Amino acid sequence: MLLAHAKAWHTYDKEFRKTQQGRVSIVVNAQWFEPKTDREEDIKAADRGMQWFLGWMAHPVFVDGDYPQVMKTRIMEKSKAQGLSSRFVICNFIKPVKKIQGDVFLFN
């Protein structure tokens, strides 16, 4: 989905934006997480939930073209535990998607 959005955004930007002056949006459907208590571990758990469900799609488009660090760290930890090489994991699952941009953020 992210790569398709990137292709659409760049195509529109290059070929149509000057004449149509439109914008390209992306709608992100995600769960919303709130901490159960004010304890630090609950706050961190809610933040991790938001990063995994909302940040997965929104962070690469509207922040820095990469996935949230909490996702990359967890994937690397789990992959190492399963004996997968770091290079394999980075190349196939968590490589940055730098050419993604968006004009409008919509949350569903």
Beta strands, then each sheet from edge to edge (+ up, - down):
strand 1: 25-28
strand 2: 104-107
sheet 1: 1+ 2+
end
